[in-house]
Amino acid sequence: MILLLLRLSYLLLLIIGITGLFSLAPPGVHIVSSILMALILYGPLLLMSPAVISGNKRQATWLCFILLFYFCGFAVQLLDPPPIRTLAIAKTTLTVVVFVLAALQIRQKQHAD
């Protein structure tokens, strides 16, 4: 159950983050530059998808470590004006949810071993 919720919230975090980049981009921005920015910003999080798929506790530990950097970035965005702040609230909340679920997954795997 925890792994299913982790997968769902991780996918939601990626969807909201990447679509937020495209929706808040200035008009006239080339699509390739938006895709490149999305890969640069969310590439490390995308690299951690095996941790979410398999539920491996070592990979989930690295996912928690990487999520701390995203949390810091999203927390700074909370000080921005409303369109960015609204997305930042959602992304910060989802980051915390993914972190807690990954930590619970690690704890559950520890007790299973």
C-alpha positions as semicolon CSV with decimal commas, in nm:
position;residue;x (nm);y (nm);z (nm)
1;M;0,000;0,000;0,000
2;I;0,283;0,238;0,089
3;L;0,465;0,159;-0,235
4;L;0,150;0,228;-0,438
5;L;0,100;0,565;-0,266
6;L;0,469;0,642;-0,317
7;R;0,442;0,571;-0,689
8;L;0,128;0,780;-0,724
9;S;0,264;1,082;-0,537
10;Y;0,600;1,061;-0,718
11;L;0,423;1,058;-1,055
12;L;0,202;1,348;-0,947
13;L;0,508;1,547;-0,836
14;L;0,672;1,495;-1,175
15;I;0,356;1,583;-1,367
16;I;0,289;1,900;-1,168
17;G;0,653;2,008;-1,182
18;I;0,701;1,956;-1,554
19;T;0,364;2,096;-1,659
20;G;0,426;2,394;-1,433
21;L;0,743;2,467;-1,627
22;F;0,555;2,463;-1,956
23;S;0,257;2,663;-1,831
24;L;0,464;2,937;-1,667
25;A;0,709;2,974;-1,956
26;P;0,701;3,315;-2,125
27;P;0,517;3,333;-2,456
28;G;0,733;3,267;-2,759
29;V;0,973;3,032;-2,584
30;H;1,087;2,750;-2,809
31;I;0,959;2,407;-2,706
32;V;1,309;2,258;-2,718
33;S;1,434;2,501;-2,454
34;S;1,140;2,413;-2,229
35;I;1,212;2,042;-2,269
36;L;1,580;2,100;-2,197
37;M;1,497;2,295;-1,881
38;A;1,259;2,022;-1,769
39;L;1,531;1,760;-1,819
40;I;1,786;1,967;-1,630
41;L;1,556;2,046;-1,339
42;Y;1,375;1,714;-1,306
43;G;1,644;1,482;-1,446
44;P;1,779;1,380;-1,105
45;L;1,428;1,303;-0,988
46;L;1,362;1,103;-1,305
47;L;1,681;0,905;-1,243
48;M;1,535;0,792;-0,913
49;S;1,236;0,624;-1,076
50;P;1,383;0,272;-1,020
51;A;1,367;0,344;-0,646
52;V;0,997;0,415;-0,674
53;I;0,927;0,120;-0,903
54;S;1,118;-0,147;-0,712
55;G;1,093;-0,011;-0,359
56;N;1,458;-0,093;-0,289
57;K;1,551;0,059;0,047
58;R;1,899;0,173;-0,060
59;Q;1,761;0,352;-0,365
60;A;1,477;0,496;-0,156
61;T;1,740;0,640;0,078
62;W;1,898;0,822;-0,216
63;L;1,555;0,939;-0,325
64;C;1,502;1,095;0,019
65;F;1,841;1,265;-0,005
66;I;1,764;1,414;-0,347
67;L;1,418;1,524;-0,235
68;L;1,578;1,749;0,026
69;F;1,726;1,963;-0,252
70;Y;1,391;1,987;-0,427
71;F;1,223;2,080;-0,099
72;C;1,469;2,368;-0,050
73;G;1,403;2,497;-0,402
74;F;1,027;2,471;-0,369
75;A;1,033;2,637;-0,026
76;V;1,208;2,939;-0,176
77;Q;0,940;2,954;-0,447
78;L;0,677;2,993;-0,175
79;L;0,784;3,357;-0,147
80;D;0,702;3,430;-0,512
81;P;0,379;3,590;-0,641
82;P;0,058;3,384;-0,669
83;P;0,082;3,182;-0,989
84;I;0,422;3,046;-0,890
85;R;0,330;3,026;-0,521
86;T;0,027;2,809;-0,594
87;L;0,237;2,557;-0,780
88;A;0,507;2,580;-0,514
89;I;0,255;2,489;-0,243
90;A;0,151;2,180;-0,439
91;K;0,511;2,082;-0,518
92;T;0,628;2,135;-0,161
93;T;0,340;1,930;-0,025
94;L;0,403;1,649;-0,272
95;T;0,774;1,654;-0,195
96;V;0,701;1,608;0,174
97;V;0,453;1,329;0,097
98;V;0,702;1,147;-0,128
99;F;0,975;1,187;0,136
100;V;0,758;1,049;0,415
101;L;0,632;0,760;0,203
102;A;0,985;0,672;0,093
103;A;1,098;0,680;0,456
104;L;0,807;0,454;0,551
105;Q;0,900;0,219;0,266
106;I;1,258;0,203;0,399
107;R;1,130;0,134;0,749
108;Q;0,891;-0,134;0,626
109;K;1,169;-0,308;0,430
110;Q;1,395;-0,292;0,738
111;H;1,139;-0,476;0,948
112;A;1,084;-0,732;0,671
113;D;1,458;-0,813;0,668
